[in-house]
Amino acid sequence: MTAESDRRSLSFGAEAAAYERGRPSYPPEAIDWLLADSGSRRLEVLDLGAGTGKLTTRLVERGLDVVAVDPIPEMLDLLRTSLPDTPALLGTAEEIPLPDDSVDAVLVAQAWHWFDETRAVKEIARVLRPGGSLGLVWNNRDERLGWVKDLGDIIGHEGDPWSQSVELPAPFTGVERHHVEWTSYLTPQALIDLVASRSYCITSPERVRARTLDRVRELLTTHPALANSSGLALPYVTVCVRATLA
């Protein structure tokens, strides 16, 4: 990871509240698929790079035993507020604060591209029990609709290369991929929060950041599909990758 990538990966604390307000959750179908090989037993799951707990919440709701790990204190503070009974530990994918063979599954939502893959794979394999699973998941905006494509013209288009082409090396085997199409419903302000919480926006010079957010506000007031609307339907394609520890 470059110094710039490292700076951007740790920038989210400055907009932790906006991240929580604006970022979407994850569709149940995607989580079902990521945990499909678990059977009926109660799993112990690590949400690695948990952020404010968008995925953690969905896992806890399923009655799983979940521990969350993230390197940004401000993000974990929000997670602990909403999930006070869930262990939330400060740590990184390269140095996971858990003992060997301690979890059945590791899930990584929207964060794999921030990791040092070689070190992260080794650490994840260390904390996973034999036969455990690693699941990666990304929400990508579906830009086939006009206004979503126009939003991409302002904030950058999707087509995240990590979610489409990521490969998991040994000791992980049986890599599979799955897509889920779904829609997130949000307010106009939540869309602004979504943009404000993106790392490139957080780390941009203030004038660039202000201009970007102004252009999003202009889109909200001028696009025929959005003007005078109190609720927005934002389509996503959620990309999932699953592998097993040999």
C-alpha positions as CSV (number, residue, x, y, z in Angstrom):
1,M,0.0,0.0,0.0
2,T,1.3,3.5,-0.9
3,A,1.5,6.3,1.6
4,E,-1.4,8.0,-0.2
5,S,-3.5,4.8,0.0
6,D,-2.7,4.5,3.7
7,R,-3.7,8.1,4.3
8,R,-7.0,7.6,2.5
9,S,-7.7,4.3,4.3
10,L,-7.4,6.0,7.7
11,S,-9.3,9.2,6.7
12,F,-12.8,7.9,7.4
13,G,-12.7,8.9,11.1
14,A,-13.1,12.6,10.0
15,E,-16.5,11.7,8.6
16,A,-17.6,8.7,10.7
17,A,-21.0,10.2,11.3
18,A,-21.6,10.9,7.6
19,Y,-20.4,7.4,6.8
20,E,-23.0,5.9,9.2
21,R,-25.8,8.1,7.9
22,G,-25.1,7.7,4.2
23,R,-23.6,4.3,3.5
24,P,-25.9,1.5,2.6
25,S,-26.2,-1.8,4.5
26,Y,-25.9,-5.2,2.7
27,P,-28.7,-7.3,1.2
28,P,-29.7,-10.5,3.1
29,E,-29.2,-12.5,0.0
30,A,-25.5,-11.6,-0.1
31,I,-24.9,-12.5,3.5
32,D,-26.8,-15.8,3.0
33,W,-24.5,-16.6,0.2
34,L,-21.3,-15.6,2.0
35,L,-22.2,-17.9,4.9
36,A,-23.9,-20.6,2.9
37,D,-21.5,-23.4,3.9
38,S,-21.9,-22.9,7.6
39,G,-24.9,-25.2,8.1
40,S,-27.1,-24.7,11.1
41,R,-24.4,-24.3,13.8
42,R,-23.9,-21.0,15.6
43,L,-20.9,-19.3,14.0
44,E,-18.2,-17.2,15.5
45,V,-17.6,-14.5,12.9
46,L,-15.0,-11.7,12.6
47,D,-16.1,-8.6,10.8
48,L,-12.7,-7.2,9.7
49,G,-12.5,-3.6,8.8
50,A,-16.0,-3.2,10.4
51,G,-16.2,0.6,10.2
52,T,-19.3,1.8,11.9
53,G,-20.9,-1.6,11.9
54,K,-23.0,-1.7,8.7
55,L,-22.3,-5.4,8.2
56,T,-21.8,-6.1,11.9
57,T,-25.4,-5.2,12.6
58,R,-26.7,-7.6,10.0
59,L,-24.6,-10.4,11.4
60,V,-25.7,-9.7,15.0
61,E,-29.3,-9.7,13.9
62,R,-28.8,-13.3,12.7
63,G,-27.8,-14.4,16.2
64,L,-24.2,-15.0,15.3
65,D,-21.3,-14.5,17.7
66,V,-19.6,-11.5,16.2
67,V,-16.4,-9.6,17.0
68,A,-15.6,-6.4,15.1
69,V,-12.1,-5.1,14.3
70,D,-11.3,-1.7,12.7
71,P,-8.2,0.6,12.8
72,I,-10.2,3.8,13.2
73,P,-11.3,4.8,16.8
74,E,-14.0,7.2,15.6
75,M,-15.7,4.4,13.5
76,L,-15.6,1.9,16.4
77,D,-17.1,4.5,18.8
78,L,-20.2,4.6,16.6
79,L,-20.3,0.8,16.3
80,R,-20.1,0.5,20.1
81,T,-22.9,2.9,20.5
82,S,-25.3,0.9,18.3
83,L,-24.0,-2.5,19.3
84,P,-22.9,-2.2,23.0
85,D,-22.8,-6.0,23.5
86,T,-20.6,-6.7,20.5
87,P,-16.8,-6.9,21.1
88,A,-15.3,-4.1,19.0
89,L,-11.5,-4.1,18.9
90,L,-8.9,-1.7,17.6
91,G,-6.7,-3.5,15.1
92,T,-5.8,-4.0,11.4
93,A,-6.0,-6.8,8.9
94,E,-2.3,-7.2,9.1
95,E,-2.3,-7.5,12.9
96,I,-5.6,-9.0,14.1
97,P,-6.1,-8.8,17.9
98,L,-7.4,-12.4,18.2
99,P,-5.8,-15.7,19.1
100,D,-5.1,-18.5,16.6
101,D,-8.0,-20.7,15.4
102,S,-10.6,-18.4,17.1
103,V,-13.3,-17.8,14.4
104,D,-15.3,-19.8,11.9
105,A,-15.6,-17.1,9.3
106,V,-14.0,-13.8,8.4
107,L,-16.0,-11.2,6.5
108,V,-14.6,-8.1,4.9
109,A,-17.1,-5.5,3.7
110,Q,-15.9,-2.7,1.4
111,A,-12.4,-2.8,2.8
112,W,-10.2,-5.5,1.1
113,H,-8.6,-3.0,-1.2
114,W,-7.1,-1.1,1.8
115,F,-5.3,-4.2,3.1
116,D,-1.7,-5.4,2.5
117,E,-3.0,-8.6,0.9
118,T,0.1,-10.8,1.6
119,R,0.1,-9.9,5.3
120,A,-3.7,-9.9,5.6
121,V,-4.1,-13.4,4.1
122,K,-1.6,-14.8,6.5
123,E,-3.3,-13.2,9.5
124,I,-6.8,-14.2,8.4
125,A,-5.6,-17.8,8.0
126,R,-4.1,-17.7,11.5
127,V,-7.3,-16.7,13.2
128,L,-9.6,-18.9,11.1
129,R,-10.3,-22.5,12.2
130,P,-9.5,-25.2,9.7
131,G,-12.2,-25.3,7.0
132,G,-13.3,-21.8,7.9
133,S,-14.4,-19.3,5.3
134,L,-13.3,-15.9,4.1
135,G,-16.0,-13.7,2.5
136,L,-15.5,-10.3,0.8
137,V,-18.3,-8.0,-0.2
138,W,-18.6,-4.7,-2.0
139,N,-21.7,-2.5,-2.8
140,N,-21.2,-1.0,-6.2
141,R,-23.7,1.6,-7.5
142,D,-25.6,0.3,-10.6
143,E,-24.9,3.1,-13.1
144,R,-27.3,1.8,-15.8
145,L,-29.9,4.3,-14.6
146,G,-29.4,7.9,-15.9
147,W,-29.2,9.8,-12.6
148,V,-26.8,7.3,-11.1
149,K,-24.5,7.5,-14.1
150,D,-24.7,11.3,-13.7
151,L,-23.7,11.0,-10.1
152,G,-20.7,8.9,-11.2
153,D,-19.7,11.8,-13.6
154,I,-19.4,13.9,-10.4
155,I,-17.9,11.6,-7.9
156,G,-16.2,8.9,-10.0
157,H,-17.7,5.9,-11.7
158,E,-18.0,2.4,-10.2
159,G,-16.3,-0.6,-11.7
160,D,-14.1,-1.3,-8.7
161,P,-11.3,-3.6,-10.0
162,W,-10.8,-5.2,-6.6
163,S,-14.3,-6.5,-6.3
164,Q,-14.4,-7.8,-9.9
165,S,-11.0,-9.4,-10.2
166,V,-9.6,-10.1,-6.7
167,E,-7.9,-13.4,-6.3
168,L,-7.3,-15.1,-3.0
169,P,-4.0,-17.0,-2.8
170,A,-3.2,-20.2,-0.8
171,P,-4.0,-21.4,1.8
172,F,-7.5,-20.3,0.5
173,T,-9.2,-22.5,-2.1
174,G,-12.4,-22.9,-4.0
175,V,-12.9,-19.2,-4.8
176,E,-16.4,-18.4,-5.9
177,R,-18.2,-15.1,-6.9
178,H,-21.8,-14.0,-6.7
179,H,-23.7,-10.8,-7.6
180,V,-26.9,-9.5,-5.9
181,E,-28.9,-6.7,-7.5
182,W,-30.9,-4.6,-5.0
183,T,-32.1,-1.1,-4.2
184,S,-31.2,1.2,-1.3
185,Y,-33.8,3.8,-0.3
186,L,-32.4,7.0,1.1
187,T,-33.0,10.7,1.6
188,P,-31.3,13.5,-0.4
189,Q,-29.3,14.4,2.7
190,A,-28.2,10.8,3.0
191,L,-26.9,10.9,-0.6
192,I,-24.8,13.9,0.3
193,D,-23.5,12.1,3.4
194,L,-22.6,9.1,1.2
195,V,-20.5,11.3,-1.0
196,A,-19.0,13.2,1.9
197,S,-17.8,10.0,3.5
198,R,-15.9,8.8,0.5
199,S,-12.1,8.8,1.1
200,Y,-11.2,10.9,-2.0
201,C,-13.8,13.5,-0.9
202,I,-12.5,13.6,2.7
203,T,-8.9,14.0,1.6
204,S,-9.5,16.5,-1.2
205,P,-8.6,20.2,-0.7
206,E,-11.5,22.0,0.9
207,R,-12.4,23.9,-2.2
208,V,-12.5,20.7,-4.3
209,R,-14.6,18.9,-1.6
210,A,-17.0,21.9,-1.4
211,R,-17.4,22.0,-5.2
212,T,-18.1,18.2,-5.4
213,L,-20.8,18.4,-2.7
214,D,-22.3,21.5,-4.4
215,R,-22.5,19.6,-7.7
216,V,-24.3,16.7,-5.9
217,R,-26.8,19.2,-4.5
218,E,-27.3,20.7,-7.9
219,L,-28.0,17.2,-9.3
220,L,-30.6,16.6,-6.6
221,T,-32.5,19.8,-7.5
222,T,-32.2,19.7,-11.3
223,H,-32.4,16.1,-12.4
224,P,-36.0,15.2,-13.5
225,A,-35.8,11.9,-11.5
226,L,-34.7,13.6,-8.3
227,A,-36.1,17.1,-8.2
228,N,-38.6,17.7,-5.4
229,S,-38.2,14.1,-4.2
230,S,-38.0,13.4,-0.5
231,G,-36.8,9.8,-1.1
232,L,-34.4,8.3,-3.6
233,A,-34.0,4.8,-4.9
234,L,-30.3,4.0,-5.4
235,P,-29.7,0.7,-7.2
236,Y,-26.7,-1.4,-6.3
237,V,-24.9,-4.5,-7.5
238,T,-23.4,-6.2,-4.5
239,V,-20.3,-8.3,-5.4
240,C,-19.4,-11.2,-3.2
241,V,-16.3,-13.4,-3.1
242,R,-16.0,-16.5,-1.0
243,A,-13.2,-19.0,-0.3
244,T,-12.3,-21.7,2.2
245,L,-9.2,-22.2,4.3
246,A,-7.6,-25.4,3.2
